[in-house]
Amino acid sequence: MRHLPRVLIVEDEPAIAELIAINLRHNGLSPTYVEDGEKAQIEIDAILPDVILLDWMLPGQSGIYWARKWRNDVRTKTVPILFLTAKSEEIDKVAGLDAGADDYITKPFSTQELMARIRSVLRRRAPQQAEDSVSIGNLIIDGATHRVSWQGAPVKMGPTEFKLLNFLMHHTERVHSRSQLLDKVWGDHIFIEERTVDVHIKRLREALGDAGNMIETVRGVGYRFTQHPSN
């Protein structure tokens, strides 16, 4: 039997949560909704969801708190998190992305937009298509096994960071603008803002540690992966 992607909706307004759940069911997903982070944690402990739709403003701890907590937990580290919020200022979007969210949806939103974003993060979480292993210095990425190692030690990172690194390592020494990276890494996900690229580059560098300086910022243009970092 085909597994229906499980979507955990963390939303304290029952009418909104129920409406989202109905739309998700009609689109072939399996939604569950709870009204706060504590109940969400119970659901996650029981069955790991494929996607978390997380409201920013929740009773008790905020969505920002829970996003950080789940992103720092080994079990939930790679589960896509989409913020649902009425906050639309860029500073709020950046805060949500920095907290570990994969995407950000401003209320009110259409069912079509919500489904497009969910499908996008599910695609990004799907196993990478088998590709040749690439080795640059002591950094190795294997598209077939979805593994990265640096100086012989495994490197943990999220699915978007892996896909970003995979693209950059297959196209070394070339400068890629943010819009080009969005096209190549995020594909047809037309809602993502260019600022998102910066957030994921930052996460990728943090995951790579000492190898992170192989990803160079080309001021005013974009990013380049190089074997010979200038710093």
C-alpha positions in Angstrom: 0.0 0.0 0.0 1.3 3.4 -1.0 2.4 5.6 2.0 0.5 8.9 2.1 2.9 11.7 3.2 2.1 12.6 6.8 1.7 16.3 7.5 1.6 17.5 11.1 -0.3 20.8 11.4 0.6 22.8 14.5 -2.1 25.6 14.6 -4.0 27.0 17.6 -7.0 28.2 15.6 -9.2 25.0 15.1 -11.1 26.5 12.1 -7.9 27.2 10.2 -6.3 23.8 11.1 -9.5 21.9 10.1 -9.7 23.8 6.7 -6.0 23.0 6.0 -6.5 19.4 7.0 -9.5 19.0 4.7 -7.6 20.5 1.7 -4.6 18.3 2.4 -6.7 15.1 2.5 -8.3 16.1 -0.8 -4.8 16.4 -2.3 -3.7 12.9 -1.2 -1.9 13.7 2.1 -2.5 12.4 5.6 -2.8 15.4 8.0 -3.0 15.5 11.8 -3.4 18.7 13.7 -2.7 19.9 17.2 -2.9 23.3 18.8 0.5 23.6 20.5 4.1 22.5 20.5 3.7 20.2 23.5 1.0 18.1 21.7 3.0 18.3 18.5 6.0 16.7 20.3 3.8 13.8 21.5 2.7 13.2 17.9 6.3 13.4 16.6 7.4 11.0 19.3 4.8 8.5 18.2 5.1 8.8 14.4 7.6 11.0 12.6 5.8 13.2 10.1 7.0 13.9 6.5 6.3 17.6 6.8 5.5 20.0 9.7 3.3 23.0 9.1 4.1 25.3 12.1 2.2 28.4 13.2 4.4 31.2 14.5 2.2 32.3 17.3 1.3 29.4 19.6 0.1 29.0 23.2 3.2 28.6 25.5 6.4 28.4 23.5 6.4 30.1 20.0 6.8 28.3 16.7 10.4 29.7 16.6 11.2 27.8 19.8 9.8 24.6 18.4 11.5 25.0 15.0 14.9 25.4 16.7 14.2 22.5 19.0 13.2 20.1 16.2 16.0 21.2 13.9 18.6 20.5 16.7 17.1 17.0 17.4 18.8 14.2 15.5 15.4 12.4 14.9 13.6 15.5 13.5 16.7 17.3 12.0 15.8 16.6 8.4 11.9 16.9 8.6 10.9 19.9 6.5 9.3 22.7 8.5 7.0 25.3 6.9 6.1 28.3 8.9 2.4 29.5 8.7 2.2 33.1 9.9 0.6 36.5 9.5 4.0 38.1 9.9 5.1 39.3 6.5 8.1 41.6 7.1 11.4 40.5 5.7 13.0 40.5 9.2 10.3 38.0 10.3 10.9 35.7 7.3 14.7 35.8 8.0 14.1 34.9 11.6 11.9 32.0 10.6 14.5 30.7 8.2 17.3 31.2 10.6 15.3 29.1 13.2 15.5 26.2 10.8 12.4 26.5 8.7 12.6 25.3 5.1 9.9 27.7 3.9 7.6 30.5 5.0 4.0 30.9 4.1 2.2 34.2 4.9 -1.5 34.1 5.8 -3.8 34.3 4.0 -2.6 31.8 1.4 -4.3 29.8 -1.2 -4.6 26.0 -1.2 -2.7 25.9 -4.5 0.2 27.8 -3.0 0.3 25.7 0.1 0.3 22.5 -1.9 3.0 23.8 -4.2 5.2 24.5 -1.3 4.5 21.1 0.4 5.2 19.2 -2.8 8.5 21.1 -3.2 9.8 20.2 0.3 8.7 16.6 -0.2 10.7 16.5 -3.5 13.7 18.0 -1.8 13.5 15.4 0.9 13.1 12.5 -1.5 16.3 10.3 -2.0 18.7 12.0 -4.3 19.0 10.6 -7.8 22.1 8.4 -8.1 25.1 10.4 -9.3 28.8 9.8 -9.3 30.7 10.4 -6.2 32.6 13.6 -6.2 35.9 14.2 -4.3 37.4 17.6 -3.9 40.4 17.6 -1.5 39.3 15.8 1.6 35.6 16.5 0.9 33.6 13.7 -0.6 29.9 13.7 -1.6 28.1 10.6 -2.8 24.7 11.2 -4.5 23.8 7.5 -4.5 24.1 7.0 -0.8 23.3 10.6 0.2 26.5 10.8 2.3 29.1 13.5 2.8 32.5 13.1 4.5 35.3 15.5 5.4 38.7 14.2 6.2 37.2 10.7 6.6 34.5 11.7 9.1 30.8 11.8 8.2 29.2 15.2 7.9 25.5 15.7 8.9 23.3 18.1 7.0 19.7 18.7 5.9 18.3 17.6 2.6 18.4 21.1 1.0 22.0 21.7 2.1 22.9 18.3 0.6 21.3 19.2 -2.7 23.0 22.6 -2.7 26.4 21.1 -2.0 25.9 18.4 -4.6 25.2 21.0 -7.2 28.1 23.2 -6.2 30.6 20.3 -6.1 29.5 19.2 -9.6 30.1 22.7 -10.9 33.3 23.9 -9.2 35.0 27.2 -9.8 31.9 28.7 -11.4 30.1 31.7 -9.9 26.4 31.0 -9.5 24.0 33.8 -8.7 21.2 33.3 -6.1 18.6 33.1 -8.9 20.6 30.5 -10.7 20.9 28.4 -7.5 17.2 28.7 -7.0 16.6 27.4 -10.5 19.1 24.6 -10.3 18.5 23.5 -6.6 15.0 24.4 -5.8 13.7 23.9 -9.4 10.2 25.1 -10.2 9.6 26.4 -6.6 8.6 29.8 -7.7 7.7 31.2 -4.2 11.2 30.9 -2.7 12.9 34.3 -2.1 16.6 34.8 -3.0 17.4 35.5 0.7 16.6 31.8 1.3 19.8 30.9 -0.6 21.9 32.9 1.9 20.3 31.1 4.8 21.0 27.6 3.4 24.6 28.6 2.4 25.1 29.7 6.0 23.8 26.4 7.3 25.9 24.4 4.8 29.1 26.2 5.8 28.3 25.5 9.5 27.7 21.8 8.7 31.0 21.6 6.8 33.1 23.2 9.5 36.6 23.8 8.3 35.6 22.8 4.8 33.0 25.6 4.7 35.5 28.1 3.4 35.5 26.2 0.1 32.2 28.0 -0.6 33.2 31.5 -1.5 30.9 34.6 -1.5 31.5 36.6 -4.7 30.3 40.0 -3.5 27.5 41.4 -5.6 27.2 38.2 -7.7 26.6 35.0 -5.8 28.6 31.9 -4.7 31.4 29.7 -6.0 32.8 26.4 -4.8 36.6 26.3 -5.1 39.4 23.9 -4.2 41.6 26.9 -3.4 39.8 29.2 -1.0 41.4 32.6 -0.7 41.0 32.7 3.1 
